[in-house]
Amino acid sequence: MTAALSSLSKAIAATTEIAQASVRPTLRIGSTGSAVSELQALLTLLGYFNNPIDGNYEDTTEAAVQAFQTDIGITSDGVVGPATWEKLLPTPSTEFTPPEVPETAAEAADTAKEEEETPIELPTLRQGMRGPAVTRVQETLKARGFYTAAIDGVFGPATETAVMDFQRSEQLATDGVVGPATWQALLQ
């Protein structure tokens, strides 16, 4: 019985590890696809990547990743693994909504097609969050004259006020949250 429980625990741990790895793949020179495009878009947003977003992990992408890794204080190996993904897309909470599981092969094919056509999503930022994406928002708002506090990567009351002032100026919903519409206006 103990051996069976031990084997089951190991299988669950391995399955969890595989599931987590499939959410954000490890990327390196030679990787291609939508995950690389997402990475390039995030690095562009953060000011590390200035080349076309083409979904090909080549020398320019590796150099941008290494610069980002150096700046955030993790091993600068140019490989985007869990630690780098966590710094690029910090988890704001423990809430998790599992994806819907298609009932038929046709639904699975439709889901795969939708994923290929889905545009890259930038993180939704709100008060209490922190990280490089918040720093980028603060820098952009400061350059546009909306933010005057320290650029510290912490989405506090001053950042929220600046976001709301920016949203008003762009005739957006004034909620203080940097969501898709606010990102689009900020990145223009």
C-alpha positions as a Markdown table, in Angstrom:
| # | Residue | x | y | z |
|---|---|---|---|---|
| 1 | Met | 0.0 | 0.0 | 0.0 |
| 2 | Thr | 2.8 | 2.5 | 0.9 |
| 3 | Ala | 4.6 | 1.7 | -2.3 |
| 4 | Ala | 1.4 | 2.3 | -4.3 |
| 5 | Leu | 0.9 | 5.6 | -2.6 |
| 6 | Ser | 4.5 | 6.6 | -3.2 |
| 7 | Ser | 4.2 | 5.7 | -6.9 |
| 8 | Leu | 0.9 | 7.7 | -7.2 |
| 9 | Ser | 2.5 | 10.7 | -5.5 |
| 10 | Lys | 5.4 | 10.6 | -7.9 |
| 11 | Ala | 3.0 | 10.3 | -10.9 |
| 12 | Ile | 0.9 | 13.2 | -9.7 |
| 13 | Ala | 4.1 | 15.3 | -9.2 |
| 14 | Ala | 5.4 | 14.4 | -12.7 |
| 15 | Thr | 2.0 | 15.2 | -14.3 |
| 16 | Thr | 1.8 | 18.6 | -12.5 |
| 17 | Glu | 5.4 | 19.3 | -13.6 |
| 18 | Ile | 4.5 | 18.5 | -17.2 |
| 19 | Ala | 1.3 | 20.5 | -17.1 |
| 20 | Gln | 3.2 | 23.5 | -15.7 |
| 21 | Ala | 5.9 | 23.1 | -18.3 |
| 22 | Ser | 3.3 | 23.0 | -21.1 |
| 23 | Val | 1.8 | 26.3 | -20.0 |
| 24 | Arg | 5.0 | 28.2 | -20.7 |
| 25 | Pro | 7.5 | 26.3 | -22.8 |
| 26 | Thr | 11.2 | 26.7 | -22.3 |
| 27 | Leu | 12.5 | 28.8 | -25.2 |
| 28 | Arg | 16.0 | 29.1 | -26.6 |
| 29 | Ile | 17.9 | 29.6 | -29.9 |
| 30 | Gly | 16.0 | 27.7 | -32.6 |
| 31 | Ser | 12.6 | 27.9 | -30.9 |
| 32 | Thr | 9.7 | 29.2 | -33.1 |
| 33 | Gly | 6.1 | 29.9 | -32.8 |
| 34 | Ser | 3.5 | 31.9 | -30.9 |
| 35 | Ala | 5.3 | 31.5 | -27.6 |
| 36 | Val | 8.4 | 33.1 | -29.1 |
| 37 | Ser | 6.2 | 35.9 | -30.6 |
| 38 | Glu | 4.7 | 36.4 | -27.1 |
| 39 | Leu | 8.1 | 36.6 | -25.6 |
| 40 | Gln | 9.3 | 39.1 | -28.2 |
| 41 | Ala | 6.2 | 41.2 | -27.6 |
| 42 | Leu | 6.8 | 41.3 | -23.9 |
| 43 | Leu | 10.5 | 42.1 | -24.4 |
| 44 | Thr | 9.5 | 44.9 | -26.8 |
| 45 | Leu | 7.0 | 46.3 | -24.2 |
| 46 | Leu | 9.8 | 46.2 | -21.6 |
| 47 | Gly | 12.2 | 48.0 | -23.9 |
| 48 | Tyr | 14.7 | 45.0 | -24.4 |
| 49 | Phe | 13.7 | 44.0 | -28.0 |
| 50 | Asn | 13.6 | 46.4 | -30.9 |
| 51 | Asn | 13.4 | 44.0 | -33.9 |
| 52 | Pro | 10.3 | 42.7 | -35.7 |
| 53 | Ile | 8.2 | 40.2 | -33.8 |
| 54 | Asp | 8.5 | 37.2 | -36.0 |
| 55 | Gly | 8.3 | 34.2 | -33.7 |
| 56 | Asn | 11.8 | 33.1 | -34.4 |
| 57 | Tyr | 14.2 | 32.8 | -31.4 |
| 58 | Glu | 17.5 | 34.0 | -32.9 |
| 59 | Asp | 20.6 | 35.9 | -31.7 |
| 60 | Thr | 18.7 | 39.2 | -31.3 |
| 61 | Thr | 16.0 | 37.6 | -29.1 |
| 62 | Glu | 18.7 | 35.8 | -27.1 |
| 63 | Ala | 20.6 | 39.0 | -26.5 |
| 64 | Ala | 17.3 | 40.7 | -25.3 |
| 65 | Val | 16.6 | 37.9 | -23.0 |
| 66 | Gln | 20.1 | 38.0 | -21.6 |
| 67 | Ala | 19.9 | 41.7 | -20.9 |
| 68 | Phe | 16.5 | 41.2 | -19.2 |
| 69 | Gln | 17.8 | 38.4 | -17.1 |
| 70 | Thr | 20.9 | 40.4 | -16.1 |
| 71 | Asp | 18.7 | 43.4 | -15.1 |
| 72 | Ile | 16.4 | 41.3 | -12.9 |
| 73 | Gly | 19.2 | 39.4 | -11.3 |
| 74 | Ile | 18.8 | 35.9 | -12.5 |
| 75 | Thr | 21.2 | 33.7 | -14.5 |
| 76 | Ser | 21.8 | 35.3 | -17.8 |
| 77 | Asp | 21.9 | 32.2 | -20.0 |
| 78 | Gly | 19.5 | 33.4 | -22.7 |
| 79 | Val | 17.1 | 30.5 | -22.0 |
| 80 | Val | 13.6 | 31.4 | -21.1 |
| 81 | Gly | 12.5 | 28.9 | -18.5 |
| 82 | Pro | 10.1 | 29.1 | -15.5 |
| 83 | Ala | 12.2 | 31.7 | -13.6 |
| 84 | Thr | 12.3 | 34.1 | -16.6 |
| 85 | Trp | 8.7 | 33.6 | -17.4 |
| 86 | Glu | 7.7 | 34.4 | -13.8 |
| 87 | Lys | 9.6 | 37.6 | -14.0 |
| 88 | Leu | 8.1 | 38.5 | -17.4 |
| 89 | Leu | 4.5 | 37.6 | -16.3 |
| 90 | Pro | 4.3 | 37.6 | -12.5 |
| 91 | Thr | 1.4 | 35.8 | -11.1 |
| 92 | Pro | -0.8 | 38.4 | -9.3 |
| 93 | Ser | -2.8 | 35.8 | -7.3 |
| 94 | Thr | -3.4 | 32.1 | -6.8 |
| 95 | Glu | -6.7 | 32.2 | -8.7 |
| 96 | Phe | -6.7 | 29.7 | -11.5 |
| 97 | Thr | -9.4 | 28.8 | -14.0 |
| 98 | Pro | -8.5 | 25.6 | -15.8 |
| 99 | Pro | -9.1 | 25.7 | -19.6 |
| 100 | Glu | -12.2 | 24.0 | -20.9 |
| 101 | Val | -11.6 | 20.4 | -22.1 |
| 102 | Pro | -13.1 | 19.8 | -25.6 |
| 103 | Glu | -15.6 | 16.9 | -25.7 |
| 104 | Thr | -14.8 | 15.9 | -29.3 |
| 105 | Ala | -11.9 | 15.9 | -31.7 |
| 106 | Ala | -13.6 | 18.5 | -33.8 |
| 107 | Glu | -13.9 | 20.8 | -30.8 |
| 108 | Ala | -10.2 | 20.2 | -30.0 |
| 109 | Ala | -9.3 | 21.2 | -33.6 |
| 110 | Asp | -11.5 | 24.3 | -33.4 |
| 111 | Thr | -9.8 | 25.3 | -30.1 |
| 112 | Ala | -6.3 | 24.8 | -31.6 |
| 113 | Lys | -7.3 | 27.0 | -34.6 |
| 114 | Glu | -8.6 | 29.7 | -32.2 |
| 115 | Glu | -5.3 | 29.6 | -30.3 |
| 116 | Glu | -3.3 | 30.1 | -33.5 |
| 117 | Glu | -5.5 | 33.2 | -34.3 |
| 118 | Thr | -5.5 | 34.7 | -30.8 |
| 119 | Pro | -3.5 | 37.9 | -30.5 |
| 120 | Ile | -0.8 | 38.1 | -27.9 |
| 121 | Glu | -2.2 | 39.3 | -24.6 |
| 122 | Leu | -0.4 | 41.7 | -22.4 |
| 123 | Pro | -0.8 | 41.4 | -18.6 |
| 124 | Thr | -3.7 | 43.3 | -16.9 |
| 125 | Leu | -2.1 | 45.5 | -14.3 |
| 126 | Arg | -3.8 | 47.0 | -11.2 |
| 127 | Gln | -2.9 | 48.5 | -7.9 |
| 128 | Gly | -0.9 | 46.1 | -5.7 |
| 129 | Met | 1.0 | 44.5 | -8.6 |
| 130 | Arg | 4.7 | 44.9 | -9.2 |
| 131 | Gly | 7.3 | 44.0 | -11.8 |
| 132 | Pro | 8.9 | 45.0 | -15.1 |
| 133 | Ala | 5.6 | 45.6 | -16.9 |
| 134 | Val | 4.6 | 48.1 | -14.2 |
| 135 | Thr | 7.9 | 49.8 | -14.6 |
| 136 | Arg | 7.3 | 50.1 | -18.3 |
| 137 | Val | 3.8 | 51.6 | -17.7 |
| 138 | Gln | 5.3 | 54.1 | -15.2 |
| 139 | Glu | 8.1 | 55.1 | -17.7 |
| 140 | Thr | 5.5 | 55.5 | -20.5 |
| 141 | Leu | 3.2 | 57.6 | -18.3 |
| 142 | Lys | 6.1 | 59.7 | -17.1 |
| 143 | Ala | 7.2 | 60.3 | -20.7 |
| 144 | Arg | 3.7 | 61.5 | -21.5 |
| 145 | Gly | 3.6 | 63.8 | -18.5 |
| 146 | Phe | 1.0 | 61.8 | -16.4 |
| 147 | Tyr | 3.3 | 60.3 | -13.8 |
| 148 | Thr | 5.7 | 62.2 | -11.6 |
| 149 | Ala | 6.6 | 59.8 | -8.8 |
| 150 | Ala | 9.5 | 57.4 | -8.6 |
| 151 | Ile | 9.7 | 54.6 | -11.2 |
| 152 | Asp | 9.9 | 51.7 | -8.9 |
| 153 | Gly | 7.9 | 48.9 | -10.6 |
| 154 | Val | 5.2 | 49.0 | -7.9 |
| 155 | Phe | 1.6 | 49.8 | -8.9 |
| 156 | Gly | 0.6 | 52.0 | -6.0 |
| 157 | Pro | -1.8 | 54.9 | -5.6 |
| 158 | Ala | 0.4 | 57.3 | -7.6 |
| 159 | Thr | 0.5 | 54.9 | -10.6 |
| 160 | Glu | -3.2 | 54.3 | -10.4 |
| 161 | Thr | -3.9 | 58.1 | -10.4 |
| 162 | Ala | -1.6 | 58.5 | -13.4 |
| 163 | Val | -3.3 | 55.7 | -15.2 |
| 164 | Met | -6.8 | 57.2 | -14.5 |
| 165 | Asp | -5.6 | 60.6 | -15.7 |
| 166 | Phe | -4.2 | 59.0 | -18.9 |
| 167 | Gln | -7.5 | 57.1 | -19.4 |
| 168 | Arg | -9.5 | 60.3 | -19.1 |
| 169 | Ser | -7.3 | 62.0 | -21.7 |
| 170 | Glu | -7.8 | 59.1 | -24.1 |
| 171 | Gln | -11.6 | 58.9 | -23.4 |
| 172 | Leu | -11.3 | 55.4 | -22.0 |
| 173 | Ala | -13.1 | 53.9 | -19.1 |
| 174 | Thr | -11.5 | 55.5 | -16.0 |
| 175 | Asp | -10.9 | 52.5 | -13.8 |
| 176 | Gly | -7.2 | 52.7 | -13.0 |
| 177 | Val | -6.6 | 49.3 | -14.5 |
| 178 | Val | -4.2 | 48.8 | -17.4 |
| 179 | Gly | -6.2 | 46.4 | -19.5 |
| 180 | Pro | -6.2 | 45.8 | -23.3 |
| 181 | Ala | -7.7 | 49.2 | -24.3 |
| 182 | Thr | -5.3 | 51.1 | -22.0 |
| 183 | Trp | -2.3 | 49.1 | -23.3 |
| 184 | Gln | -3.3 | 49.8 | -26.8 |
| 185 | Ala | -3.5 | 53.6 | -26.1 |
| 186 | Leu | -0.2 | 53.5 | -24.2 |
| 187 | Leu | 1.7 | 51.7 | -26.9 |
| 188 | Gln | 0.6 | 54.0 | -29.7 |
